[in-house]
Amino acid sequence: MTSGPENREPKLLHRGVHLDFLATSGWEFVRRRSGTGVVGVIACTEAMEVVLVEQYRRPLGCQVIELPAGLVGDQGAETILEAAARELEEETGYRAGVLDLLWSGPSSAGLTDEVLTVVRARELVRVDAGGGVDDECIEVHLVPLKDLDCWLDQRESAGALVDLKVRLARQALEWTP
């Protein structure tokens, strides 16, 4: 087993519109060309409904149930909490009164250097229909927390995939700092 930092600059293999494909010490990975990370938002209404989004994801070739999420800093300098607030409102139409940082860590350590931060949104107010921006086609779902597992199982049976972060949302919503 090898460990420790490598001081070599990765070699650029290919530059895409949004991604750089890199290699170092024989390992290939991707790096986003814009943004400083990713934020995912665990949001729940006062009625204990989890706010989820569903959209077609081309790499997977199917609908995916996800937390509202997006890139931090892809549209200019912003903090993680500013990005969380922006993405929540763009995708779902909800504005949060309170945002709590929960966890940060690699999203797929063998594929990318991207770090994901998960935020909990509280005191939600609906200000818009949501649905995303530009060419996004996002469907917003409000799922009672008590029915979440059953609802997700039904969506999977219908052919959708469920992002694992959604399955972890229950623990975050039940945990109170």
Buried (B, 14 or more C-beta within 10 A) or exposed (E): EEEEEEEEEBEEEEEEEEBBBBEEEEEBBBEBEEBBBBBBBBBBBEEEBBBBBBBBEEEEEEBBBBBBBBBBBBEEEBEBBBBBBBBBBBBBBBBBEEBBBBEBEEBEEEEBBBBBBBBBBBEBEBEEEBBBEEEBEBBBBBBBBEEBEEBBEEBEEEEBBBBEBBEBBBEBBEEEE
